Amino acid sequence: MKLNPLAPAGGLGDGQDAVNGLWTIDELASFMRLTRKAAYALVAGTTVPRVRIGVRLRFQPEAVHDWVKAHACGSTAMPGRDSRGSSTE
């Protein structure tokens, strides 16, 4: 059996959204190793890529992976500042 490298750590819930290629908030939380509440807080306070279907949030795994890579420690340093935001001058 071949494992999906984009699947969240705990597996894919009921699999319904996996068929559509989208993650639920629980699947996002599993991938990020967060609680459900923490995942909602992350989504509310950041630009995590998401799709709203009615009142439900869904997440494209590839977009989430790209977002994580773009927001990894040290990748958001500004010119003249180190990865911690301290002045290098």
C-alpha positions, 0 to 999 in steps of 0.5 A: 500500500502506497502512502500519500505524502500529503496526508495528515499525520493521523489519516484522513477522517471519513475520507469524503473530502479526500476524494475531492482533494480537500482537507477538513479543519481536523485534517489540517490540525492533524497535519500541523499537529495542532488541536482543532481549536488551535487550527481555527485560531491559526486560520483566523489569524493568518493567511493560511490558504483556504476555500470556503464552501458555504459555512465550511472551511476546506484546505488544499493540501498542496497550497497548505504545504507551500504556505508552510514552506513560505512561512518556515522560520527564517524565510520571512526575514526583511532586508537589514534584519535577521530571521528573529527580526533583530537589526543587523546594522 
